[in-house]
Amino acid sequence: MGSPLEIIFACILGLILIIMGWLIIRLYKSEKIKKELETRFVELETKANTLQLQTLEARLNPHLFKNILNSIQSHAYQTYFAMDKLSSVLDFILYESQNRFVSPREEIEFALNLIEINKIKISPLFNISIKKKIDVQDPLYEEKIMAPLISIDLIENAFKHADLQSADAFIAIIIEFRDNVFSLTVSNKISGKSAFLKEHSGIGSATLEQRLKIIYHSCYKLERYVEEDIHTAKLKINLLEHKNKMLTA
């Protein structure tokens, strides 16, 4: 039997070895978890990029530009104004939308230009209401934090499926950005000739919902509902909450 000092030294050494073994196991588990999280992040980023590419390709669909150009041709007096807006829309789609994020200001300007182009399709007497509630002093207004082209589906669906013939037909669009929250509300009377109820949840709508889920997780809310013959879509994204979650991820 060794001396008390040797026994104490052996105990301390044994304790050190146990602690080192425990630390090595924890380190191994941490590295494993880190690698799993990195793999998951890459997968999610790849999905987001794929969905953004699908959205870009959908927006470049020849039918979209054919319809726009036909509308411009049939309203020659608005040609210069429409072409100017179309140029801005194309610039945004071809260049800015390739970025993972754009600022709320850029997305809102894109949405307003898209609305102006679509207005060419309708009669000057058609009831269309566009309201903006924008706080340009909001700290996030100029920050690259919004997924590009997020407004397209709601706006295009309204013009595509609106009843343009009825005397009480209308489209109402409200764009808001205040208190770090982006909101887009679009309502329209559904045309009796439209296959809206079958088509409104098509590829464009499905892609939008997938993008929102992947990018904003629980920081958004998207509602679509029909009351009588009025369809309403509401999108709200809490950008400050999204930013905070990104910073703590």
C-alpha positions, 0 to 999 in steps of 0.5 A, a space after each residue: 500500500 502506498 503512502 497517503 500522498 501517493 493515494 491522493 495523487 492517484 485519485 487526482 490523476 484518476 479524476 483528471 483522466 475521467 474529466 478529460 474523457 468526459 470532455 472528449 466525449 462532449 467535444 465529439 458530440 458537439 462536433 457531431 451536432 455541429 456537422 449535422 446542423 451545418 448539413 441541415 443548413 446547407 440543405 435548407 439553403 439549397 431548397 431556398 435557392 431552388 425555390 427562388 430559381 423556380 420563382 424566377 423562371 416562373 416570372 420569366 414565363 413567355 406568357 407573362 410578357 406576352 400578356 403585358 406587351 399585348 396590354 401595352 399595345 392595346 393602350 398606346 397612349 400609356 406606352 411610355 409610362 408602361 414601358 418605363 415600369 416594365 423596365 424597372 420590373 425586368 431590372 428587379 427580376 433579372 438582377 436584384 431577385 438573384 440576391 438572397 434578400 432585398 430591402 423592403 423598399 426595393 420589394 415595395 417599389 417592385 410591387 407598385 411597378 407590377 401593379 401599374 403594369 397590370 392596371 393597363 389590362 383594365 378599363 379606366 373606369 374599373 374600381 381599383 384601390 391602392 393604399 400605402 402605409 409606409 414608415 420610411 424611417 423604420 430602421 429595417 426599411 433599407 435593410 436587405 432582409 426581404 425575400 425578393 418577388 414575395 409580392 408577385 403571387 398575390 398581386 397577379 392572382 387578383 388581376 388574373 381572376 378579378 371580375 372585370 365586367 361586373 359593375 361592382 367589380 373591384 381590386 383592393 391592395 394595401 401595402 404596409 410597412 411599419 413597426 418592422 412588419 411588412 404586410 400585403 393585403 389583396 382583395 378582388 371580386 372573383 369572375 364567374 368565368 374564372 377557374 379561380 377556385 381550382 387554380 388559386 392554389 397552383 404552382 405559384 401559390 405553392 411555391 410562395 408558401 414553400 419559400 415563406 416556410 423555409 425562409 421565415 419559419 414562424 415569423 410570417 402569416 399567410 391567409 387566403 379565404 373567400 367570402 361570397 364572391 370576394 377573394 382575400 389574401 393577407 401576407 404579414 412578415 415580422 422582419 424584426 423577429 426574423 432578423 433576431 432569429 437569424 442573429 441567434 441561430 
